[in-house]
Every structure is written in structure tokens, then in C-alpha cells.
Amino acid sequence: MSKPRILVARAIFPEVVERLSQHFEVEANPADAVWSPAELAERLQDKDGALTTASQRIDAELLARCPRLRIVANMAVGYNNFDVNALTASGVQGTNTPDVLTETTADFGFALLMATARRMTESEHYLRAGQWTKWSYDMFAGSDVHGSTLGILGMGRIGQGIARRGAHGFGMQVIYHNRSRLSPALEGECGARYVSKEELLRTADHLVLVLPYTAESHHAIGAAELAQMKPTATLVNIARGGIVDDAALAAALRDKRIAAAGLDVFEGEPQVHPDLLTVPNVVLTPHIASATVPTRLAMANLAADNLIAFFDGRGALTPVNTPAERLV
């Protein structure tokens, strides 16, 4: 019996490709080419499964061209690159990689918060430019993290991880808003208090965004929301581009309507809104919140585990939909 045919859409760890090769006929992408939608569809036409990253859009148009495709395993916890309804209607399983990146991403979110609050990027640029010639009492004076109010919009696993770091590590008052309130036990574990979105915006000294990207969360933070924040507040986005209106944020930073921002994700990434590159009070990183070797390897292996389990009849380990059986 021939093995199922798998496409690995971007370069990943060679040892994971080798592991997949023990179970499948694998077409890999070691050159890490970024294929156009048409090129991706062409490569998927004779494939039974795919290991994708957030940069491959899987939608109804592609699925219509790929009748053999049965599963798409995303190497990410987010899956806004999937049209989940189209996957389900087409009988194609989608999967993601939750849990394995929670603590690493929470670490990075908190690091980005601290870098933003303490103006680390601004001060490094100043030093590298040879402008540091003397000490002064207000040179790059930022805002305290310890004892301040941490606001979290989106209180899933990663949001809870950031809350625990703030409450238990830095003595922060933690408030949060979420589509659904956590249980009293989880609130106690996180040291967090549920508030309305309006109170979150008004009260937080440091606001961290950790909500999934959906049509409903598009521009959840725009000009109106930024206007409700304290002028001394900071904003950190480690969720997805599109949750923040980047043009409105750049204007708010330029006009000092908020103090600073830290961004790991952007609308239209890898492109960054040009106005964000002209304001000094923003820390910018290229979508690296989960980027440690152990965590990225665990993500790749979980995506591989989903493919292996699906084709050996056990079913996907971390499904994002429940498709009907696909007729080929």
C-alpha cells in the first residue's frame, strides 16, 4: 500500500521532516520558498495532507483545487489562516498546536511589556548613535511594572500565563476582559479580576492583547479605544496583526496619547505600517513570541503528531474542526 503524500509548506527542523518521511511520501521545502496561493494549490493537488504555518492561507478556492487533501496541520496555536467553515464543508481536518508554546509565549509577552515600559529600545538606539554623553535624572525615565495595574484582553492559556507572572512575580493588580469569565478558581490562581472592556482600557497601566483574531476582533483596538487609555499607559500586542489598527496606534504614539507600545505582530506582516517605523516610543519584533528552539521543535512535532495520528486512524490530536467524511 502506498504511503499518504504530505506537503511541508515551509522549512522546518530536518529531524521532523525525517520523522514524517518514515510515515509518508514527503515533499519538503528546505529552501523555505514562500509560495503564492496558486503555487501552493498546485503543490497540494496530489497531496493527502499538509503541514502549514500561519503564512499559508487555506480557503475554499484552494480546497476546490485539491480534492485529495484530507488534513492540514498548522504549526501554530492560531489558525486565522484557515477558513474553518470551508475546511469543514470540504471534509478536511484542520489542527493547531496549543499548549506547547504557552509558557514561552507568556515569557516573551512579559519581556516585551518590560522593554516597552522601561524604554529599552529607545535607549539602545540612543546609545548606539553615540548620543549618550552624560547622566540626567529624567533620561529615558519610563514607568514601573511592579505594583502597577496589568490589563489583559483575552484570557486564554497565554493570557493566564502573563497574569500569573504579573500577579505573583511583580505584585501587579491584574484585571482582564474576555468573551467568557474564568472560573473563580482560575481567577484566584491568576490573581485576576474580571472587568468590562471599557474599565480595562481606562484603568490599565499596561495593556496586553492575547485574544485570537476573528472578524469580530478585527481592530478591537482602534482610535476610539486608544483614546480611552491613560496617556501614561503602554500597549503590547502578541496576539495577531489586525487586532490593532496599526495606523491609529502610530498616530496615538506620535501624539503621545499613550506612552509606548510593544508589537510582535502586525497587519499585513511581514510588512509593517511605515508610520510605526517613524515613532521612537515603540518596540518592534518580527513575530518571535514562541521562538525558542525547544518550543518551535515541540510545535513542529505536534503538527507531525497530528498528521501521523490522523492517517493511522486514531484521529487528530488537537483538531480545530469536525469535518464530515471527505469523498474522493
Secondary structure as UniProt FT lines:
FT   STRAND          5..8
FT   HELIX           14..21
FT   TURN            22..23
FT   STRAND          25..27
FT   TURN            30..31
FT   HELIX           37..44
FT   TURN            45..46
FT   STRAND          49..52
FT   TURN            54..55
FT   HELIX           60..65
FT   TURN            67..68
FT   STRAND          71..74
FT   TURN            80..81
FT   HELIX           84..90
FT   STRAND          93..95
FT   TURN            100..101
FT   HELIX           102..117
FT   TURN            118..119
FT   HELIX           120..128
FT   TURN            129..130
FT   TURN            137..140
FT   TURN            146..147
FT   STRAND          149..153
FT   HELIX           157..164
FT   HELIX           165..169
FT   STRAND          173..177
FT   HELIX           184..190
FT   STRAND          192..194
FT   HELIX           197..203
FT   STRAND          206..209
FT   TURN            215..219
FT   HELIX           223..228
FT   TURN            231..232
FT   STRAND          234..237
FT   TURN            241..242
FT   HELIX           246..254
FT   TURN            255..256
FT   STRAND          260..263
FT   TURN            267..270
FT   HELIX           274..277
FT   STRAND          282..284
FT   TURN            289..290
FT   HELIX           293..311
FT   TURN            312..313
//
